């Protein structure tokens, strides 16, 4: 089961990393059409950061729990 958790963690990171360019494209097109709402555009641009951090935390946490089950950490 620990190997399954490690593989799940790595798949989570790969899928999340492959979705980041699509998310950046959507966020960029949304912020260019906002006009003079600069604070809203800045908050919307932070979406990419929080998405990347969430994917990283989920993937690494899952992989580390698999390593702990194996006794490597």
N, C-alpha and C positions, 0 to 999 in steps of 0.2 A: 504493500500500500504506500510505502514511503516513496518508491520510485514513481508511482502515479502522481503523488503530490508534487514532486520535483518537475516532472514533465508538464503538469498543469501550470505550474508557476512560469516555466519558460514559454509555454504556448501563450499564456496571458500577456507576457511582455512582448512577444513577437506580434500578436494580433493588435495590441494597443499601439505599438510603434508603427505598424502599417496604417493605422487609422489617423494618426496625427497629421499627415499632409492634407487629407481630406478635410479634417476639422479646421486646419489653418486656412484653407481656401474658402470655406464657408464663412468663417469669422472675418476674414479680410473683406470679402464682398459685402458682408453685413455692416462692417464699420465704415466702409467708404460711402455708403448710402445714408449715413446718419446725419450728415450736414454739420450743424454746429453743436451737437450734443457730445462734447469731447469727454466728459466724465463717464457717460454711459459707454462710449466707445472704448475707453481705457478699461473699464470693468469687464466688458465683453471680451477684450483681448486676454484677460487673465484666465479665461475659460480653458485655453490651451495648456497653460501652466498647471492648473489644478487637475486637468484630465491626465496629463503626463505624470504628475506626482501620484495620483490615485492608481494608475496602472502600475507604476513602479512599486509602490508600497504593496499592492495586492500580489503582484507576481513574485517579488522578492520574499515577502512574508510566507507565501505558500511554499516556495522552494526551500526556504530555511527550515520550515516545519518538517519537510521531508528529510532534510539533512540531519535534523535533530533526532528523528526516528531511527535513522541509520547509525546514530552515535558519532557522526563526524563533527558535530558542533556541541 
